[in-house]
Amino acid sequence: MNYNSSIHNLYYEWWKNIDKFIFSLIILLFVTGLFFSLLSTSLLVSDKLDTNDYTFFFKHLSFVFLGLVIIFMISSINEEKLFKISPIIFIFSLTFLSLVPIIGIEVNSAQRWLDFNILPRFQPIELVKPFLIILISLILSNEKYTNIYFKYLISFLITLVIGLLLAAQPDIGQTLLVFFSWSVLIFISGINVIFLVISCLVLSLALYFSINLIPKFAYIKNRILSFFNTETGTHNAQSEKAIDSITSGGFFGKGIGEGTLKNRVPEAHTDYIISVISEEFGVIAIILILLMFLVLIYSVFKKINLENKERTKLVLVGCVSLILLQAMIHIGVNIRLFPTTGMTLPFISYGGSSIISISILSGIILNLTKRRVS
């Protein structure tokens, strides 16, 4: 009886203090992903093929339920405890990431996943990103060290280690995402703009020479060249099919289950989900999804304006920037603004690692935006 009472009190306190509008937006985005997973990639296709295979949808559903549990756990713990355990979790996740080049499994010519048999296959970088945001924010807001350039150096070296581990997989998309997130955090912390520009130039030159001098990175050069040459490249052909699907869908789409992109492009339910949705439901559906993202980001920024703690501001900016950057890259690839990167759309794309990562970010956001009990 006492146990049930304590669970009830915990839930009551959580629900009383949580920002219900932000929580509702997060749930709405997850439900939207489930909706398109069922109707666009499972239900209609299964009916047409006279089968009852809803494997993708049920896997997606199970990961969303796990994600909701993670959101509740992270958002309900004490803020100070969250900041204390985050560096520890970061070290564990970084250890997993360092194991990828050694024991990672290869899928589509990329070695990015770990598979321990007892656990589902997962990408360690998806666990690293949320806690990297917290760690960098803690470093930049640390009052023990007053030399801000020393803080920049430490945060950069940590980011560089992650970038090198990602480059070894290779995964240039996540590498750029991690460095962009670091750039946003140090910019918000009040860095000299000239220093930031110099840092970006150095990173750009390092990327340029890596692409041209290291054989393992030759695929990046090939993707960039094929991006500008519309007649060559497998990944370029996939992007062409994606943008053709968006065009053919028009404003209101072809109708549920009438799209063909999901059958013509591998991993369409992850890397090209926005094109799949646009083909069947039209550009209007994409506009509504973008509006949900923008309202979520705006709602979090409203909370940031009311926050006094520097570290909390940095974490919240880092979390929403990571979501926004990933969404921008995903959409940019689908409309051929960027070369193919294999980036999922937060909340919407199928993929266990991606859903767990966005759930952790959502839990952190809800934790730091909830009403403080004095």
Summary of the structure (lengths in Angstrom):
residues: 374
radius of gyration: 21.1
end to end distance: 28.6
largest distance: 69.0
contacts: 1199
relative contact order: 0.15
helix: 74%
strand: 2%
